[in-house]
Amino acid sequence: MLNIVLFGPPGAGKGTQSEKLIDRFQLVHLSTGDIFRANIKGETELGKLAKSYMDKGELVPDSVTISMLESEVNKYADPKGFIFDGFPRTSAQADALDNFLTSKGTEITAMLALEVEEAELKTRLLNRAQTSGRPDDADPEIIQNRINVYNRETAPVADFYRAQNKYRGINGIGSIEEISDRLFKAIETIVV
């Protein structure tokens, strides 16, 4: 089973590149952001709780996120693998994901980290706000807070996968196709 953690700061292109990887490798896409947004739109209790954190640019607590993700994974009987997009965001989540996947007889194959300069991230997020209707992308203060939270709390997760020799840094600058090609090559060198 091919299990990929697609990693990078807000605006790095994880959602866009996930679609390319799904098509190429027939993977199931699990985006915590999408799952949270669906719950927010549906005004579920989880959605209301998630929104209270997301509105401040903060991370949703691990216990909520992990339980939700496990329930999503369990919906699939015989997948070729998963792309974890926006998860894990903390070392505790990475450890919990490893334990959960081990209980399912599988593991993370690799972390593919899209590397993009902060100025480019801000430009991308402001542009995305105009096309996606995501208000969290329109406010420069919220954008900066999201980047700060990523740098402080999420970026250290890369060390978790470096220690397992599963980290692969990918240049996230260029056309969508160029970045996709870099991701495809990284996966193909791992699974050959």
Helices and strands as residue ranges (DSSP letters): E 2-7, H 14-25, E 28-31, H 32-41, H 45-54, H 62-73, E 81-85, H 91-103, E 110-115, H 118-132, G 135-137, H 140-149, I 150-154, H 157-163, E 167-171, H 176-191
